[in-house]
């Protein structure tokens, strides 16, 4: 029998003896690994594991005392199983909050105006504010002086923004964020629209008095459609369905829609600038009209804020004026670049900037503004398409470019025609039953003018860039 050495102790059966693992003073047991020699693993007070990969050298993995996190079980679509809120409950809470947030500033403005004249109590001021809130959604108010249907578009924009955020919150609550489908987004929009319509019907019942009549059915219908459309915008963006729908559209149609919307926004911006310049020029008359009300500081502030609420309406009217069809400020009246026919008008600060006659001289340059707006949209389209073609290293076809530019005209016409339609309405009885532009006239002219401008702008950009 060979003598054992200190480096390699032997056993009676000839097998090599295993060494116990040193675990820092804790009781250990020898690890039997057959005929291979083991090394002690010193981990102090932390636990480590050794990964055996055959004959390759290994390093211990230190996991220390770090806590582990249990991941939630997910479905194949990436939506969490738990934590979902019922869509009806989520829609009711989010829609009610959206309605309150958009109603509160209106109630404050109308309350200041009412209390300044000591004409009503807080309850009456709240009821007047609720009526104005309904008017902002296009619900006509029947008064003793006639029908009031001229909706303040600034209030409508505030309400649309808040309902759109309700669509975002409900989509997140039901777990459809970034993993939803167009059907889910449509479901969210329909449920919010129903809830918003119910709120409108209750508000109409609350404001109806002997001197003010509001149809609950009309209020429910208006607010249901308004709420569904606004919520659909937020739901489509939150669920990611907007990208899905956009990818399914043909490229010329997708770029044409974008170009038309850009052209419409440019025209509305030009109209807002022209209206602001006109009101600033007649600022003295506007100030005199406000002071003529003798309603005190709070009342004058309320009148100013009401004028600001109608500022988007005036911007749309100015865009119609630049396009050519113009607008009316009463029955048998017309305000356009080639003709101005108006009669006696009420002392409203917003009408202080009305033109006194047809444009002439340098004023004729205003007629070119819509064409330049279309050319700017066409230039942006061509630049975007050229960058995309250079990135993909593919040639840009003339057919696709000019097709998208031509589609921009009808899209801009639809947007501007719809804006012109909702910007007008009756202001009581008498001569002011017709106020604002005619929607279909604005749509037709905008389609032709913008289409010509976008095609010229896109083609010129393609030619002068040498691509």
SULFENPE-V331209 format. One record per backbone hydrogen bond with DSSP energy under -0.5 kcal/mol. NH is the residue of the N-H (numbers start at 1). CO is the residue of the C=O. If there is no record, write none. Layout:
NH_CO + NH_CO
//
This chain:
5_8 + 8_5 + 11_15 + 14_11 + 17_9 + 21_29 + 23_21 + 26_23 + 31_19 + 32_30 + 33_31 + 36_33 + 42_40 + 43_41 + 46_43 + 49_61 + 52_50 + 53_51 + 56_53 + 61_49 + 62_60 + 63_47 + 63_61 + 66_63 + 71_69 + 75_79 + 78_75 + 81_73 + 85_173 + 90_86 + 91_87 + 92_88 + 93_89 + 94_90 + 95_91 + 96_92 + 97_93 + 98_94 + 99_95 + 100_96 + 101_97 + 102_98 + 103_99 + 104_100 + 105_101 + 106_102 + 107_103 + 108_104 + 109_105 + 110_106 + 111_107 + 112_108 + 113_109 + 114_110 + 115_111 + 116_112 + 117_113 + 117_114 + 118_115 + 119_114 + 125_121 + 126_122 + 127_123 + 128_124 + 129_125 + 130_126 + 131_127 + 132_128 + 133_129 + 134_130 + 135_131 + 136_132 + 137_133 + 137_134 + 138_135 + 139_134 + 140_138 + 141_148 + 142_140 + 142_213 + 143_141 + 143_146 + 144_211 + 146_143 + 148_141 + 149_147 + 149_426 + 150_426 + 151_149 + 153_151 + 154_309 + 156_152 + 157_153 + 158_154 + 159_155 + 160_156 + 161_157 + 162_158 + 163_159 + 164_160 + 165_161 + 166_162 + 167_163 + 168_164 + 169_165 + 170_166 + 171_167 + 172_168 + 173_169 + 174_170 + 175_172 + 176_171 + 178_238 + 179_176 + 180_176 + 180_239 + 185_181 + 186_182 + 187_183 + 188_184 + 189_185 + 190_186 + 191_187 + 192_188 + 193_189 + 194_190 + 195_191 + 196_192 + 197_193 + 198_194 + 199_195 + 200_196 + 201_197 + 202_198 + 203_199 + 204_200 + 205_201 + 206_202 + 207_203 + 208_204 + 209_212 + 213_142 + 219_215 + 220_216 + 221_217 + 222_218 + 223_219 + 224_220 + 225_221 + 226_222 + 227_223 + 228_224 + 229_225 + 230_226 + 231_227 + 232_228 + 233_229 + 234_230 + 235_231 + 236_232 + 237_233 + 238_234 + 239_235 + 240_236 + 241_236 + 242_236 + 244_240 + 245_241 + 246_242 + 247_243 + 248_244 + 249_245 + 249_246 + 254_250 + 255_251 + 256_252 + 257_253 + 258_254 + 259_255 + 260_256 + 261_257 + 262_258 + 263_259 + 264_260 + 265_261 + 266_262 + 267_263 + 268_264 + 269_265 + 270_266 + 271_267 + 272_268 + 273_269 + 274_270 + 275_271 + 276_272 + 277_273 + 278_274 + 279_275 + 280_276 + 281_277 + 282_278 + 283_280 + 286_282 + 287_283 + 288_284 + 289_285 + 290_286 + 291_287 + 292_288 + 293_290 + 294_291 + 299_295 + 300_296 + 301_297 + 302_298 + 303_299 + 304_300 + 305_301 + 306_302 + 307_303 + 308_304 + 309_305 + 310_306 + 311_308 + 314_310 + 315_311 + 316_312 + 317_313 + 318_314 + 319_315 + 320_316 + 321_317 + 322_318 + 323_319 + 324_320 + 326_320 + 327_335 + 328_436 + 330_434 + 331_431 + 333_330 + 334_341 + 335_327 + 336_339 + 337_321 + 339_336 + 341_334 + 348_346 + 351_348 + 352_349 + 353_350 + 354_351 + 359_337 + 363_360 + 364_361 + 365_362 + 366_363 + 367_364 + 368_365 + 369_366 + 372_368 + 373_369 + 374_370 + 375_371 + 376_372 + 377_373 + 378_374 + 379_375 + 380_376 + 381_377 + 382_378 + 383_379 + 384_380 + 385_381 + 386_382 + 387_383 + 388_384 + 389_385 + 390_386 + 391_387 + 392_388 + 393_389 + 394_389 + 397_395 + 401_397 + 402_398 + 403_399 + 404_400 + 405_401 + 406_402 + 407_403 + 408_404 + 409_405 + 409_406 + 410_406 + 411_407 + 412_408 + 413_409 + 414_410 + 415_411 + 416_412 + 417_413 + 418_414 + 419_415 + 420_416 + 421_417 + 422_418 + 423_419 + 424_420 + 424_421 + 425_435 + 427_432 + 428_147 + 429_145 + 432_429 + 433_430 + 434_431 + 435_433 + 436_328 + 439_437 + 442_438 + 443_439 + 444_440 + 445_441 + 446_442 + 447_443 + 448_444 + 449_445 + 450_446 + 451_447 + 452_448 + 453_449 + 454_450 + 455_451 + 456_452 + 457_453 + 458_454 + 459_455 + 460_456 + 461_457 + 462_458 + 463_459 + 464_460 + 465_461 + 466_463 + 467_462
//
